Amino acid sequence: MKLSKRIKLLYGLGFSAQGIKDGLFQIFLFFYFSQVLGLDAGLTGLATIIALLFDAISDPIVGVVSDRWKSKIWGRRHGFMLISAIPLGVFIYLLFLPPSDLDQTGLFLWLTIFTILVRLSLTLFQVPSMSLGAELSTDYNERTSITSYRVMFAALISTLIVIVGFVVFFVPSEAYQRGLMNPETYPKFAMFCGVLIVLSIVASTLGTKKVIVTLPKATKNQAKFNLKIFFKELRLMFKMKSYRTIILYTMVIYIGIGVGTVFTTYFMEFYFEFTETQMALLPIASGLGGILALFFASTLGKMFDKKRAVLYSTVAFSVLFSLPYNLRLLGIFPENGDASLMITYFLCILFAYMFLWIVLSLTGSMMADVVDEFELKTEKREEGMFFSSMSFAYKCTVGLGYFIAGILLEIIAFPKQVSVADVSEEALEGLGFIGGPVLMSIYLLAIVFLVAYPINRKRYNEIRVGLENNK
């Protein structure tokens, strides 16, 4: 049965919450605590690493429990998705509301505790909803379409949130010529984002509720959760070449994303000296890239098959993201203030984002295929286990990227709480080297791990035949 566009749209809508959180974390959080509040960059990165230790526990537990959950009304996934909404919205707001009299230790603890709470709440939504995406269809190509909707919504809403932030909230004033330096604006913006998060999750959960009756149920031989069974199934997962290759590939990609995320504001503010208006316009590239990926991900998957489409797209976005920095290091990119700088940079990152979102759409679809292969081998459906590991890989390696970014800021001796004019040439050159050769190398390294991925269209059809025969 073909899935309706309405269900795909409602399903993808829920990932607006992830997009909002990503927009806040990528552009505003690190900058707020480091540059505005003055928290040491290394401590900012350390807070993220500590939060990831909690993710290492919460992500697989939520995944495994939702795999085995039984509810006539809410099925295996929807109940977890619904209860995540209000806590996630509230904790996002409180994260940006630290007391004004906190010292370095107090700021570090506040950032750590509320980052943990935000991530835990997001896990309650993200892991079950990603698992739901794998259950909505068994069609090889339609799975890519489904994941494209969630990637598109996350990218588009993240873009819109950043634009709203710069245009409506972080506007220059007499007291703060650079709107990002105004500490009073961040809590107001966070409250706005928290409300949108709650609304998007509730609308998506209730809007897709009617498909529960059509979804796979927990298999009869799935025992109740315990650590022995958990580690046994984890070992079985890692024995599968299909799982190992895709999880290692995505982890390396996410490390690069984590590093690039932290430096995005530094690149815009200090390296290219974009105005607030330009900063508000640049994220449009990410949103447009998500829309283009929605149309081209399935096409490329059909044209080249999923693995080859991912490999080609990885090379494309690696080169395009780093192109402005590499060209400037070579002295052939438009200088700051040049009329052509904005449009040239925008076009580079527009197509870079398009290929990145294509990659994430296809890898989500590929992981759904891996889940079917696992069921064929074990007669167990463990979407939650697989997508919790993917969720954790995302949060862990992006967080590791944040930590690495903090170290890189220390290495290039980038100053805190300074204006553009006070940044040394050496520090600016360091930013260019990170944006160019460093990030490009990280992204291209990921290709090494995906080359051995074994599932193509022919193999997947064999898996589906085997599953049908086992019924």
ZIRABEL-V597665 format. One record per helix or strand. SS is the DSSP state (hx for helix, st for strand). FROM is the first residue (numbers start at 1). TO is the last residue. Records with the same first field share a line. If there is no record, write none. Layout:
SS = FROM-TO + FROM-TO
//
This chain:
hx = 5-13 + 16-36 + 41-68 + 78-95 + 104-135 + 142-169 + 179-181 + 183-207 + 209-214 + 227-239 + 241-271 + 276-282 + 284-304 + 306-329 + 341-378 + 383-411 + 420-422 + 425-445 + 447-450 + 457-470
//
